[in-house]
Amino acid sequence: MRDITINFEERTIVMTRKFAELAADPFTTEFAKLQEVRNAYPNFRVKRHSIRKNPNKECYRGLTYDYMRDYIASHESEMERESVLDELEEMITISKCHSNCHRYPTIKKWFLEKYPRVEMYGVEQIDQIAASTISELIEIETTA
């Protein structure tokens, strides 16, 4: 996306976050450019471009390389454990020659394909704890 664009369908002037920050200073060229565009389209609304986020996306915050190693160590048979851990370490080593944006996602994809149950790992226990906590709170409330 360019720094500033015109959306004729929505009748908006759309600018990037960085451009908007720079245009806030009246002594910058960005400010002058914004004023020029606003004068050309006085009935258009000015807005900052925002990236649409998927609220249903699972990001696996705790899925670190150390967690993967621990999970493999505790869920693989003794015979398979070493070879799978070696495979993980090799993937991590190979990934270091690629750009940062491709390193972790590639390994995460491999890990989740190899261990699809990790998505639900521990969820049952958390649900049970939450249910028992709620029932305890209800019990305390009714007796009080």
C-alpha positions as MATLAB code, in Angstrom:
seq = 'MRDITINFEERTIVMTRKFAELAADPFTTEFAKLQEVRNAYPNFRVKRHSIRKNPNKECYRGLTYDYMRDYIASHESEMERESVLDELEEMITISKCHSNCHRYPTIKKWFLEKYPRVEMYGVEQIDQIAASTISELIEIETTA';
ca = [
       0.000    0.000    0.000;
       1.222    3.475   -0.758;
       1.434    6.030    2.014;
      -1.851    7.664    1.025;
      -4.589    6.426   -1.313;
      -8.047    7.512   -2.392;
     -10.958    5.080   -2.065;
     -13.642    6.479   -4.330;
     -16.215    3.808   -3.469;
     -16.113    4.567    0.253;
     -15.268    8.245   -0.325;
     -12.251    8.055    1.970;
      -8.643    9.174    2.011;
      -6.695    6.256    3.477;
      -3.199    6.651    4.911;
      -0.746    4.252    6.497;
       0.014    4.358   10.205;
       3.515    5.720    9.612;
       2.237    8.408    7.219;
      -0.424    9.432    9.745;
       2.211    9.809   12.465;
       4.371   11.975   10.211;
       1.374   13.984    8.940;
       0.532   14.952   12.533;
       3.500   17.344   12.447;
       2.510   20.481   10.480;
       6.117   21.086    9.400;
       6.509   17.819    7.445;
       6.021   17.090    3.760;
       3.481   14.436    4.766;
       1.311   17.096    6.397;
       1.498   19.201    3.211;
       0.618   16.188    1.065;
      -2.361   15.332    3.268;
      -3.639   18.911    3.084;
      -3.242   18.855   -0.690;
      -5.300   15.670   -0.964;
      -7.929   16.943    1.498;
      -8.309   20.118   -0.578;
      -8.732   18.036   -3.726;
     -11.400   15.863   -2.030;
     -13.031   18.055    0.653;
     -16.045   15.744    1.137;
     -13.955   12.625    1.675;
     -13.348   11.266    5.147;
      -9.715   10.752    6.243;
      -8.902    7.442    7.905;
      -5.914    5.358    8.818;
      -5.437    1.993    7.120;
      -5.871   -0.939    9.478;
      -5.060   -4.571    8.960;
      -8.013   -6.894    9.363;
      -7.375   -9.441   12.052;
      -8.922  -12.870   12.228;
     -10.428  -13.206   15.729;
     -10.684  -16.989   15.315;
      -6.982  -17.466   14.547;
      -5.183  -19.704   17.013;
      -1.718  -18.281   17.659;
      -0.256  -20.895   20.064;
       1.572  -18.372   22.258;
       3.220  -20.961   24.475;
       4.358  -23.173   21.612;
       8.074  -22.450   21.872;
      10.936  -24.632   20.677;
      11.550  -25.677   24.297;
       7.888  -26.647   24.676;
       8.121  -28.687   21.454;
      11.210  -30.473   22.778;
       9.475  -31.240   26.097;
       6.307  -32.418   24.356;
       8.259  -34.733   22.044;
      10.291  -36.068   24.980;
       7.152  -36.882   26.951;
       4.947  -38.177   24.102;
       7.273  -40.221   21.887;
       8.347  -43.757   22.545;
      11.889  -44.236   23.733;
      12.925  -45.603   20.337;
      11.435  -42.676   18.385;
      12.231  -39.856   20.793;
      15.843  -39.258   19.773;
      15.187  -39.331   16.027;
      12.241  -36.917   16.283;
      14.221  -34.545   18.525;
      17.097  -34.721   16.013;
      14.636  -33.892   13.222;
      13.390  -30.875   15.172;
      16.930  -29.644   15.862;
      17.872  -30.081   12.207;
      14.818  -28.049   11.143;
      15.754  -25.300   13.598;
      19.337  -25.252   12.275;
      18.215  -25.177    8.632;
      15.679  -22.444    9.361;
      18.428  -20.097   10.560;
      19.530  -19.497    6.969;
      16.018  -18.336    6.006;
      14.328  -15.043    6.778;
      12.840  -14.619   10.243;
       9.266  -14.653    8.977;
       9.684  -18.207    7.631;
      11.585  -19.793   10.506;
       9.072  -20.401   13.266;
       5.900  -20.793   11.130;
       7.461  -23.633    9.140;
       8.534  -25.525   12.247;
       5.208  -24.841   13.979;
       3.347  -26.254   10.963;
       5.523  -29.377   10.989;
       4.996  -29.824   14.728;
       1.208  -29.383   14.590;
       0.933  -31.773   11.637;
       2.996  -34.374   13.499;
       1.151  -33.812   16.792;
      -2.404  -32.643   16.003;
      -3.560  -33.517   19.523;
      -1.382  -30.731   20.965;
      -4.193  -28.311   20.117;
      -6.369  -29.970   22.752;
      -3.519  -30.931   25.120;
      -4.511  -29.939   28.634;
      -7.845  -28.400   27.583;
      -9.863  -31.114   29.319;
      -8.001  -30.495   32.586;
      -8.504  -26.726   32.288;
     -12.224  -27.233   31.589;
     -12.516  -29.514   34.630;
     -10.725  -26.994   36.867;
     -12.910  -24.162   35.587;
     -16.097  -26.183   36.097;
     -15.118  -27.165   39.648;
     -14.149  -23.561   40.481;
     -17.484  -22.282   39.193;
     -19.410  -24.889   41.163;
     -17.422  -23.982   44.305;
     -18.233  -20.300   43.805;
     -21.922  -21.089   43.351;
     -21.841  -23.239   46.474;
     -20.208  -20.426   48.486;
     -22.732  -17.900   47.146;
     -25.748  -20.037   48.057;
     -24.492  -20.727   51.579;
     -23.644  -17.092   52.267;
];
